[in-house]
Amino acid sequence: MTIRPASSSSGIYSDRTLDGWDAPAAAAALWERANHLQEQVDYWRRRATSAESRMLAHHCQENQ
């Protein structure tokens, strides 16, 4: 079985699409989506941490 997303660019599957699949295929699609979303969370967490450290470094330099 080939897993095709409802929207080719985003990888988001509709409930109707998932309901038409057998349980292992639906679970695999949802697992892949969850992994992708976790990667995005991790990416933005790193970006925020980096921006915060740069901001604090800049702020500390102004106070000296």
All heavy atoms as a GROMACS GRO file, in nm:
protein
  510
    1MET      N    1   0.084  -0.118   0.000
    1MET     CA    2   0.000   0.000   0.000
    1MET      C    3   0.088   0.124   0.000
    1MET      O    4   0.183   0.134   0.076
    1MET     CB    5  -0.089  -0.001   0.124
    1MET     CG    6  -0.159   0.130   0.148
    1MET     SD    7  -0.251   0.131   0.298
    1MET     CE    8  -0.408   0.180   0.233
    2THR      N    9   0.057   0.217  -0.085
    2THR     CA   10   0.128   0.344  -0.090
    2THR      C   11   0.052   0.445  -0.006
    2THR      O   12  -0.069   0.460  -0.022
    2THR     CB   13   0.138   0.396  -0.234
    2THR    OG1   14   0.206   0.299  -0.312
    2THR    CG2   15   0.213   0.526  -0.240
    3ILE      N   16   0.123   0.511   0.082
    3ILE     CA   17   0.060   0.613   0.167
    3ILE      C   18   0.074   0.747   0.099
    3ILE      O   19   0.185   0.794   0.075
    3ILE     CB   20   0.125   0.616   0.306
    3ILE    CG1   21   0.107   0.481   0.375
    3ILE    CG2   22   0.068   0.727   0.390
    3ILE    CD1   23   0.179   0.470   0.507
    4ARG      N   24  -0.036   0.809   0.066
    4ARG     CA   25  -0.036   0.940   0.002
    4ARG      C   26  -0.108   1.039   0.092
    4ARG      O   27  -0.219   1.013   0.137
    4ARG     CB   28  -0.109   0.934  -0.133
    4ARG     CG   29  -0.030   0.865  -0.238
    4ARG     CD   30  -0.094   0.883  -0.375
    4ARG     NE   31  -0.052   0.772  -0.459
    4ARG     CZ   32  -0.128   0.671  -0.494
    4ARG    NH1   33  -0.253   0.667  -0.455
    4ARG    NH2   34  -0.081   0.576  -0.569
    5PRO      N   35  -0.047   1.153   0.117
    5PRO     CA   36  -0.113   1.254   0.200
    5PRO      C   37  -0.230   1.319   0.127
    5PRO      O   38  -0.232   1.325   0.004
    5PRO     CB   39  -0.003   1.356   0.229
    5PRO     CG   40   0.096   1.337   0.119
    5PRO     CD   41   0.086   1.194   0.075
    6ALA      N   42  -0.325   1.369   0.206
    6ALA     CA   43  -0.438   1.441   0.148
    6ALA      C   44  -0.390   1.568   0.081
    6ALA      O   45  -0.440   1.611  -0.021
    6ALA     CB   46  -0.541   1.472   0.257
    7SER      N   47  -0.290   1.630   0.140
    7SER     CA   48  -0.228   1.750   0.084
    7SER      C   49  -0.082   1.718   0.059
    7SER      O   50  -0.008   1.693   0.152
    7SER     CB   51  -0.242   1.866   0.183
    7SER     OG   52  -0.166   1.975   0.140
    8SER      N   53  -0.043   1.716  -0.067
    8SER     CA   54   0.091   1.668  -0.102
    8SER      C   55   0.203   1.750  -0.040
    8SER      O   56   0.310   1.698  -0.015
    8SER     CB   57   0.106   1.664  -0.252
    8SER     OG   58   0.091   1.792  -0.306
    9SER      N   59   0.181   1.875  -0.012
    9SER     CA   60   0.291   1.957   0.039
    9SER      C   61   0.303   1.950   0.190
    9SER      O   62   0.410   1.969   0.244
    9SER     CB   63   0.272   2.102  -0.005
    9SER     OG   64   0.154   2.154   0.051
   10SER      N   65   0.195   1.922   0.262
   10SER     CA   66   0.201   1.930   0.408
   10SER      C   67   0.204   1.795   0.477
   10SER      O   68   0.241   1.787   0.593
   10SER     CB   69   0.083   2.010   0.460
   10SER     OG   70  -0.038   1.942   0.431
   11GLY      N   71   0.165   1.688   0.409
   11GLY     CA   72   0.164   1.558   0.474
   11GLY      C   73   0.056   1.542   0.577
   11GLY      O   74   0.066   1.459   0.666
   12ILE      N   75  -0.049   1.621   0.569
   12ILE     CA   76  -0.160   1.612   0.663
   12ILE      C   77  -0.269   1.524   0.602
   12ILE      O   78  -0.308   1.543   0.488
   12ILE     CB   79  -0.217   1.752   0.696
   12ILE    CG1   80  -0.108   1.837   0.761
   12ILE    CG2   81  -0.339   1.741   0.786
   12ILE    CD1   82  -0.147   1.980   0.781
   13TYR      N   83  -0.313   1.428   0.681
   13TYR     CA   84  -0.414   1.334   0.635
   13TYR      C   85  -0.548   1.366   0.700
   13TYR      O   86  -0.554   1.392   0.820
   13TYR     CB   87  -0.373   1.191   0.671
   13TYR     CG   88  -0.238   1.154   0.616
   13TYR    CD1   89  -0.122   1.178   0.686
   13TYR    CD2   90  -0.228   1.096   0.490
   13TYR    CE1   91   0.001   1.146   0.633
   13TYR    CE2   92  -0.106   1.062   0.436
   13TYR     CZ   93   0.009   1.088   0.509
   13TYR     OH   94   0.131   1.056   0.456
   14SER      N   95  -0.654   1.360   0.622
   14SER     CA   96  -0.787   1.384   0.679
   14SER      C   97  -0.834   1.258   0.751
   14SER      O   98  -0.788   1.147   0.725
   14SER     CB   99  -0.886   1.421   0.569
   14SER     OG  100  -0.913   1.309   0.487
   15ASP      N  101  -0.928   1.276   0.844
   15ASP     CA  102  -0.986   1.161   0.913
   15ASP      C  103  -1.051   1.066   0.814
   15ASP      O  104  -1.042   0.944   0.829
   15ASP     CB  105  -1.089   1.207   1.016
   15ASP     CG  106  -1.025   1.274   1.136
   15ASP    OD1  107  -0.903   1.256   1.157
   15ASP    OD2  108  -1.097   1.344   1.209
   16ARG      N  109  -1.115   1.122   0.714
   16ARG     CA  110  -1.181   1.038   0.614
   16ARG      C  111  -1.079   0.953   0.538
   16ARG      O  112  -1.101   0.835   0.512
   16ARG     CB  113  -1.260   1.124   0.516
   16ARG     CG  114  -1.334   1.041   0.411
   16ARG     CD  115  -1.426   1.127   0.330
   16ARG     NE  116  -1.536   1.168   0.416
   16ARG     CZ  117  -1.624   1.262   0.386
   16ARG    NH1  118  -1.617   1.326   0.271
   16ARG    NH2  119  -1.721   1.294   0.467
   17THR      N  120  -0.966   1.013   0.505
   17THR     CA  121  -0.860   0.938   0.437
   17THR      C  122  -0.808   0.826   0.527
   17THR      O  123  -0.795   0.712   0.484
   17THR     CB  124  -0.743   1.031   0.397
   17THR    OG1  125  -0.793   1.132   0.310
   17THR    CG2  126  -0.633   0.954   0.329
   18LEU      N  127  -0.778   0.861   0.652
   18LEU     CA  128  -0.725   0.761   0.745
   18LEU      C  129  -0.826   0.650   0.773
   18LEU      O  130  -0.788   0.534   0.791
   18LEU     CB  131  -0.682   0.828   0.876
   18LEU     CG  132  -0.560   0.920   0.866
   18LEU    CD1  133  -0.540   0.992   0.997
   18LEU    CD2  134  -0.437   0.844   0.825
   19ASP      N  135  -0.954   0.684   0.777
   19ASP     CA  136  -1.056   0.582   0.802
   19ASP      C  137  -1.061   0.479   0.691
   19ASP      O  138  -1.099   0.364   0.714
   19ASP     CB  139  -1.195   0.647   0.816
   19ASP     CG  140  -1.214   0.716   0.950
   19ASP    OD1  141  -1.134   0.687   1.042
   19ASP    OD2  142  -1.306   0.798   0.962
   20GLY      N  143  -1.020   0.516   0.571
   20GLY     CA  144  -1.020   0.423   0.459
   20GLY      C  145  -0.900   0.331   0.456
   20GLY      O  146  -0.895   0.238   0.376
   21TRP      N  147  -0.803   0.354   0.542
   21TRP     CA  148  -0.683   0.272   0.545
   21TRP      C  149  -0.694   0.167   0.653
   21TRP      O  150  -0.768   0.182   0.750
   21TRP     CB  151  -0.561   0.358   0.574
   21TRP     CG  152  -0.528   0.458   0.469
   21TRP    CD1  153  -0.586   0.470   0.346
   21TRP    CD2  154  -0.428   0.559   0.477
   21TRP    NE1  155  -0.527   0.574   0.277
   21TRP    CE2  156  -0.430   0.630   0.355
   21TRP    CE3  157  -0.338   0.596   0.574
   21TRP    CZ2  158  -0.344   0.735   0.329
   21TRP    CZ3  159  -0.252   0.701   0.548
   21TRP    CH2  160  -0.256   0.770   0.426
   22ASP      N  161  -0.614   0.061   0.639
   22ASP     CA  162  -0.609  -0.036   0.747
   22ASP      C  163  -0.533   0.026   0.864
   22ASP      O  164  -0.461   0.127   0.849
   22ASP     CB  165  -0.546  -0.168   0.701
   22ASP     CG  166  -0.403  -0.153   0.651
   22ASP    OD1  167  -0.354  -0.040   0.642
   22ASP    OD2  168  -0.341  -0.256   0.620
   23ALA      N  169  -0.550  -0.029   0.982
   23ALA     CA  170  -0.494   0.030   1.103
   23ALA      C  171  -0.342   0.048   1.098
   23ALA      O  172  -0.292   0.155   1.137
   23ALA     CB  173  -0.535  -0.053   1.225
   24PRO      N  174  -0.265  -0.050   1.052
   24PRO     CA  175  -0.119  -0.028   1.049
   24PRO      C  176  -0.076   0.087   0.957
   24PRO      O  177   0.015   0.163   0.991
   24PRO     CB  178  -0.064  -0.162   0.997
   24PRO     CG  179  -0.168  -0.263   1.032
   24PRO     CD  180  -0.299  -0.189   1.018
   25ALA      N  181  -0.143   0.102   0.843
   25ALA     CA  182  -0.106   0.211   0.752
   25ALA      C  183  -0.143   0.346   0.812
   25ALA      O  184  -0.065   0.442   0.804
   25ALA     CB  185  -0.177   0.193   0.617
   26ALA      N  186  -0.260   0.355   0.874
   26ALA     CA  187  -0.301   0.481   0.939
   26ALA      C  188  -0.207   0.514   1.054
   26ALA      O  189  -0.166   0.629   1.071
   26ALA     CB  190  -0.445   0.471   0.988
   27ALA      N  191  -0.171   0.413   1.132
   27ALA     CA  192  -0.079   0.435   1.244
   27ALA      C  193   0.057   0.482   1.194
   27ALA      O  194   0.118   0.572   1.253
   27ALA     CB  195  -0.065   0.307   1.327
   28ALA      N  196   0.104   0.423   1.085
   28ALA     CA  197   0.234   0.463   1.030
   28ALA      C  198   0.231   0.608   0.982
   28ALA      O  199   0.325   0.684   1.005
   28ALA     CB  200   0.272   0.370   0.914
   29ALA      N  201   0.121   0.647   0.917
   29ALA     CA  202   0.109   0.785   0.869
   29ALA      C  203   0.106   0.883   0.986
   29ALA      O  204   0.172   0.988   0.983
   29ALA     CB  205  -0.017   0.800   0.784
   30LEU      N  206   0.030   0.849   1.089
   30LEU     CA  207   0.023   0.936   1.207
   30LEU      C  208   0.157   0.941   1.280
   30LEU      O  209   0.197   1.047   1.329
   30LEU     CB  210  -0.089   0.890   1.300
   30LEU     CG  211  -0.230   0.908   1.244
   30LEU    CD1  212  -0.332   0.844   1.336
   30LEU    CD2  213  -0.262   1.055   1.223
   31TRP      N  214   0.227   0.830   1.286
   31TRP     CA  215   0.358   0.825   1.350
   31TRP      C  216   0.458   0.914   1.276
   31TRP      O  217   0.532   0.990   1.337
   31TRP     CB  218   0.408   0.680   1.353
   31TRP     CG  219   0.539   0.664   1.422
   31TRP    CD1  220   0.662   0.655   1.364
   31TRP    CD2  221   0.561   0.659   1.564
   31TRP    NE1  222   0.759   0.642   1.460
   31TRP    CE2  223   0.701   0.644   1.583
   31TRP    CE3  224   0.476   0.664   1.674
   31TRP    CZ2  225   0.756   0.635   1.710
   31TRP    CZ3  226   0.534   0.654   1.800
   31TRP    CH2  227   0.670   0.640   1.817
   32GLU      N  228   0.457   0.906   1.144
   32GLU     CA  229   0.546   0.990   1.064
   32GLU      C  230   0.513   1.138   1.084
   32GLU      O  231   0.603   1.222   1.094
   32GLU     CB  232   0.536   0.954   0.916
   32GLU     CG  233   0.603   0.823   0.882
   32GLU     CD  234   0.595   0.791   0.735
   32GLU    OE1  235   0.583   0.886   0.653
   32GLU    OE2  236   0.602   0.672   0.700
   33ARG      N  237   0.385   1.170   1.088
   33ARG     CA  238   0.344   1.310   1.110
   33ARG      C  239   0.388   1.357   1.248
   33ARG      O  240   0.438   1.469   1.263
   33ARG     CB  241   0.191   1.321   1.095
   33ARG     CG  242   0.139   1.460   1.114
   33ARG     CD  243   0.181   1.550   1.001
   33ARG     NE  244   0.125   1.682   1.022
   33ARG     CZ  245   0.181   1.794   0.983
   33ARG    NH1  246   0.292   1.791   0.913
   33ARG    NH2  247   0.125   1.909   1.007
   34ALA      N  248   0.372   1.273   1.349
   34ALA     CA  249   0.414   1.310   1.485
   34ALA      C  250   0.565   1.333   1.490
   34ALA      O  251   0.612   1.429   1.552
   34ALA     CB  252   0.373   1.202   1.584
   35ASN      N  253   0.640   1.247   1.423
   35ASN     CA  254   0.786   1.266   1.419
   35ASN      C  255   0.822   1.396   1.351
   35ASN      O  256   0.912   1.469   1.395
   35ASN     CB  257   0.854   1.149   1.349
   35ASN     CG  258   0.860   1.026   1.436
   35ASN    OD1  259   0.854   1.036   1.557
   35ASN    ND2  260   0.873   0.911   1.374
   36HIS      N  261   0.755   1.428   1.241
   36HIS     CA  262   0.780   1.553   1.170
   36HIS      C  263   0.750   1.674   1.258
   36HIS      O  264   0.828   1.769   1.265
   36HIS     CB  265   0.697   1.558   1.042
   36HIS     CG  266   0.707   1.687   0.969
   36HIS    ND1  267   0.821   1.725   0.900
   36HIS    CD2  268   0.620   1.790   0.956
   36HIS    CE1  269   0.801   1.845   0.847
   36HIS    NE2  270   0.681   1.886   0.879
   37LEU      N  271   0.637   1.668   1.327
   37LEU     CA  272   0.601   1.780   1.416
   37LEU      C  273   0.701   1.793   1.530
   37LEU      O  274   0.737   1.906   1.568
   37LEU     CB  275   0.460   1.761   1.470
   37LEU     CG  276   0.349   1.775   1.366
   37LEU    CD1  277   0.214   1.735   1.427
   37LEU    CD2  278   0.343   1.916   1.311
   38GLN      N  279   0.750   1.682   1.583
   38GLN     CA  280   0.850   1.688   1.690
   38GLN      C  281   0.980   1.750   1.638
   38GLN      O  282   1.044   1.829   1.709
   38GLN     CB  283   0.877   1.550   1.747
   38GLN     CG  284   0.971   1.552   1.867
   38GLN     CD  285   0.914   1.633   1.982
   38GLN    OE1  286   0.802   1.611   2.024
   38GLN    NE2  287   0.992   1.727   2.034
   39GLU      N  288   1.018   1.719   1.515
   39GLU     CA  289   1.137   1.781   1.456
   39GLU      C  290   1.119   1.932   1.444
   39GLU      O  291   1.213   2.008   1.468
   39GLU     CB  292   1.165   1.721   1.318
   39GLU     CG  293   1.217   1.579   1.324
   39GLU     CD  294   1.227   1.515   1.186
   39GLU    OE1  295   1.195   1.582   1.085
   39GLU    OE2  296   1.266   1.398   1.180
   40GLN      N  297   0.999   1.976   1.408
   40GLN     CA  298   0.972   2.120   1.399
   40GLN      C  299   0.981   2.186   1.536
   40GLN      O  300   1.036   2.294   1.551
   40GLN     CB  301   0.835   2.146   1.337
   40GLN     CG  302   0.830   2.119   1.189
   40GLN     CD  303   0.694   2.154   1.132
   40GLN    OE1  304   0.592   2.130   1.195
   40GLN    NE2  305   0.694   2.209   1.013
   41VAL      N  306   0.926   2.119   1.637
   41VAL     CA  307   0.933   2.172   1.774
   41VAL      C  308   1.078   2.186   1.817
   41VAL      O  309   1.119   2.290   1.871
   41VAL     CB  310   0.855   2.080   1.872
   41VAL    CG1  311   0.888   2.113   2.017
   41VAL    CG2  312   0.706   2.091   1.848
   42ASP      N  313   1.156   2.082   1.792
   42ASP     CA  314   1.298   2.086   1.830
   42ASP      C  315   1.372   2.196   1.756
   42ASP      O  316   1.455   2.267   1.816
   42ASP     CB  317   1.364   1.951   1.803
   42ASP     CG  318   1.309   1.840   1.891
   42ASP    OD1  319   1.246   1.870   1.995
   42ASP    OD2  320   1.327   1.722   1.854
   43TYR      N  321   1.344   2.214   1.628
   43TYR     CA  322   1.408   2.319   1.548
   43TYR      C  323   1.377   2.457   1.607
   43TYR      O  324   1.468   2.538   1.630
   43TYR     CB  325   1.360   2.311   1.403
   43TYR     CG  326   1.400   2.430   1.320
   43TYR    CD1  327   1.529   2.440   1.269
   43TYR    CD2  328   1.310   2.533   1.293
   43TYR    CE1  329   1.567   2.550   1.193
   43TYR    CE2  330   1.347   2.642   1.217
   43TYR     CZ  331   1.476   2.650   1.167
   43TYR     OH  332   1.512   2.760   1.092
   44TRP      N  333   1.249   2.484   1.633
   44TRP     CA  334   1.212   2.616   1.683
   44TRP      C  335   1.259   2.638   1.826
   44TRP      O  336   1.291   2.750   1.864
   44TRP     CB  337   1.062   2.640   1.669
   44TRP     CG  338   1.026   2.663   1.526
   44TRP    CD1  339   0.959   2.580   1.443
   44TRP    CD2  340   1.063   2.778   1.447
   44TRP    NE1  341   0.950   2.635   1.317
   44TRP    CE2  342   1.012   2.756   1.317
   44TRP    CE3  343   1.132   2.895   1.474
   44TRP    CZ2  344   1.030   2.849   1.214
   44TRP    CZ3  345   1.150   2.987   1.371
   44TRP    CH2  346   1.099   2.963   1.244
   45ARG      N  347   1.271   2.530   1.904
   45ARG     CA  348   1.327   2.543   2.039
   45ARG      C  349   1.474   2.585   2.029
   45ARG      O  350   1.519   2.674   2.103
   45ARG     CB  351   1.313   2.411   2.114
   45ARG     CG  352   1.367   2.420   2.258
   45ARG     CD  353   1.355   2.289   2.334
   45ARG     NE  354   1.215   2.254   2.350
   45ARG     CZ  355   1.164   2.137   2.312
   45ARG    NH1  356   1.239   2.046   2.256
   45ARG    NH2  357   1.036   2.112   2.331
   46ARG      N  358   1.549   2.521   1.939
   46ARG     CA  359   1.689   2.560   1.921
   46ARG      C  360   1.701   2.704   1.874
   46ARG      O  361   1.788   2.779   1.920
   46ARG     CB  362   1.758   2.466   1.822
   46ARG     CG  363   1.787   2.328   1.877
   46ARG     CD  364   1.877   2.247   1.785
   46ARG     NE  365   1.828   2.236   1.649
   46ARG     CZ  366   1.747   2.142   1.603
   46ARG    NH1  367   1.704   2.048   1.683
   46ARG    NH2  368   1.708   2.141   1.476
   47ARG      N  369   1.616   2.745   1.780
   47ARG     CA  370   1.618   2.883   1.731
   47ARG      C  371   1.590   2.982   1.844
   47ARG      O  372   1.656   3.085   1.856
   47ARG     CB  373   1.515   2.902   1.620
   47ARG     CG  374   1.542   2.832   1.490
   47ARG     CD  375   1.644   2.904   1.402
   47ARG     NE  376   1.618   3.042   1.380
   47ARG     CZ  377   1.558   3.095   1.275
   47ARG    NH1  378   1.517   3.018   1.177
   47ARG    NH2  379   1.540   3.225   1.265
   48ALA      N  380   1.490   2.951   1.926
   48ALA     CA  381   1.454   3.041   2.036
   48ALA      C  382   1.567   3.049   2.139
   48ALA      O  383   1.600   3.157   2.188
   48ALA     CB  384   1.325   2.994   2.103
   49THR      N  385   1.626   2.936   2.170
   49THR     CA  386   1.737   2.934   2.266
   49THR      C  387   1.855   3.014   2.213
   49THR      O  388   1.918   3.092   2.287
   49THR     CB  389   1.779   2.789   2.295
   49THR    OG1  390   1.666   2.717   2.346
   49THR    CG2  391   1.892   2.783   2.395
   50SER      N  392   1.884   2.998   2.085
   50SER     CA  393   1.994   3.072   2.024
   50SER      C  394   1.966   3.222   2.025
   50SER      O  395   2.054   3.302   2.060
   50SER     CB  396   2.014   3.022   1.880
   50SER     OG  397   2.112   3.099   1.815
   51ALA      N  398   1.846   3.260   1.989
   51ALA     CA  399   1.811   3.402   1.987
   51ALA      C  400   1.817   3.461   2.127
   51ALA      O  401   1.865   3.573   2.146
   51ALA     CB  402   1.671   3.420   1.928
   52GLU      N  403   1.771   3.384   2.225
   52GLU     CA  404   1.774   3.433   2.362
   52GLU      C  405   1.917   3.453   2.410
   52GLU      O  406   1.949   3.555   2.472
   52GLU     CB  407   1.702   3.334   2.454
   52GLU     CG  408   1.698   3.380   2.599
   52GLU     CD  409   1.630   3.278   2.689
   52GLU    OE1  410   1.636   3.158   2.659
   52GLU    OE2  411   1.571   3.322   2.788
   53SER      N  412   2.005   3.359   2.378
   53SER     CA  413   2.144   3.374   2.423
   53SER      C  414   2.212   3.492   2.354
   53SER      O  415   2.290   3.565   2.417
   53SER     CB  416   2.223   3.244   2.399
   53SER     OG  417   2.233   3.216   2.262
   54ARG      N  418   2.181   3.515   2.226
   54ARG     CA  419   2.237   3.631   2.157
   54ARG      C  420   2.184   3.761   2.218
   54ARG      O  421   2.258   3.857   2.237
   54ARG     CB  422   2.205   3.626   2.008
   54ARG     CG  423   2.284   3.523   1.932
   54ARG     CD  424   2.272   3.540   1.782
   54ARG     NE  425   2.135   3.555   1.735
   54ARG     CZ  426   2.053   3.455   1.702
   54ARG    NH1  427   2.094   3.331   1.711
   54ARG    NH2  428   1.931   3.480   1.659
   55MET      N  429   2.056   3.763   2.249
   55MET     CA  430   1.995   3.882   2.308
   55MET      C  431   2.058   3.912   2.445
   55MET      O  432   2.092   4.026   2.476
   55MET     CB  433   1.845   3.862   2.324
   55MET     CG  434   1.774   3.980   2.386
   55MET     SD  435   1.601   3.945   2.422
   55MET     CE  436   1.619   3.830   2.555
   56LEU      N  437   2.076   3.806   2.526
   56LEU     CA  438   2.134   3.826   2.658
   56LEU      C  439   2.280   3.870   2.648
   56LEU      O  440   2.325   3.955   2.725
   56LEU     CB  441   2.122   3.698   2.741
   56LEU     CG  442   1.981   3.663   2.785
   56LEU    CD1  443   1.978   3.526   2.850
   56LEU    CD2  444   1.923   3.769   2.876
   57ALA      N  445   2.353   3.815   2.552
   57ALA     CA  446   2.493   3.855   2.533
   57ALA      C  447   2.501   4.001   2.493
   57ALA      O  448   2.585   4.077   2.542
   57ALA     CB  449   2.560   3.766   2.429
   58HIS      N  450   2.413   4.042   2.404
   58HIS     CA  451   2.410   4.181   2.360
   58HIS      C  452   2.372   4.272   2.476
   58HIS      O  453   2.433   4.378   2.495
   58HIS     CB  454   2.310   4.197   2.244
   58HIS     CG  455   2.300   4.337   2.193
   58HIS    ND1  456   2.400   4.396   2.119
   58HIS    CD2  457   2.200   4.430   2.204
   58HIS    CE1  458   2.364   4.520   2.089
   58HIS    NE2  459   2.243   4.541   2.138
   59HIS      N  460   2.275   4.232   2.553
   59HIS     CA  461   2.230   4.312   2.668
   59HIS      C  462   2.342   4.325   2.771
   59HIS      O  463   2.363   4.433   2.828
   59HIS     CB  464   2.106   4.248   2.732
   59HIS     CG  465   2.052   4.323   2.848
   59HIS    ND1  466   1.991   4.447   2.834
   59HIS    CD2  467   2.048   4.295   2.980
   59HIS    CE1  468   1.953   4.490   2.951
   59HIS    NE2  469   1.985   4.400   3.042
   60CYS      N  470   2.416   4.217   2.794
   60CYS     CA  471   2.527   4.221   2.891
   60CYS      C  472   2.639   4.314   2.843
   60CYS      O  473   2.702   4.382   2.923
   60CYS     CB  474   2.582   4.080   2.914
   60CYS     SG  475   2.471   3.974   3.008
   61GLN      N  476   2.664   4.318   2.713
   61GLN     CA  477   2.767   4.405   2.659
   61GLN      C  478   2.728   4.552   2.677
   61GLN      O  479   2.814   4.636   2.701
   61GLN     CB  480   2.790   4.377   2.509
   61GLN     CG  481   2.859   4.246   2.485
   61GLN     CD  482   2.867   4.214   2.336
   61GLN    OE1  483   2.815   4.287   2.253
   61GLN    NE2  484   2.931   4.102   2.304
   62GLU      N  485   2.601   4.584   2.668
   62GLU     CA  486   2.555   4.722   2.686
   62GLU      C  487   2.573   4.768   2.829
   62GLU      O  488   2.595   4.886   2.855
   62GLU     CB  489   2.408   4.735   2.647
   62GLU     CG  490   2.383   4.728   2.498
   62GLU     CD  491   2.235   4.741   2.464
   62GLU    OE1  492   2.151   4.739   2.556
   62GLU    OE2  493   2.205   4.752   2.347
   63ASN      N  494   2.563   4.674   2.924
   63ASN     CA  495   2.571   4.709   3.066
   63ASN      C  496   2.715   4.726   3.114
   63ASN      O  497   2.736   4.770   3.225
   63ASN     CB  498   2.500   4.604   3.152
   63ASN     CG  499   2.350   4.611   3.132
   63ASN    OD1  500   2.297   4.715   3.093
   63ASN    ND2  501   2.282   4.502   3.160
   64GLN      N  502   2.812   4.692   3.034
   64GLN     CA  503   2.951   4.700   3.080
   64GLN      C  504   3.009   4.836   3.056
   64GLN      O  505   2.981   4.914   2.978
   64GLN     CB  506   3.036   4.596   3.010
   64GLN     CG  507   3.002   4.457   3.058
   64GLN     CD  508   3.086   4.351   2.986
   64GLN    OE1  509   3.161   4.382   2.894
   64GLN    NE2  510   3.071   4.228   3.029
   0.00000   0.00000   0.00000
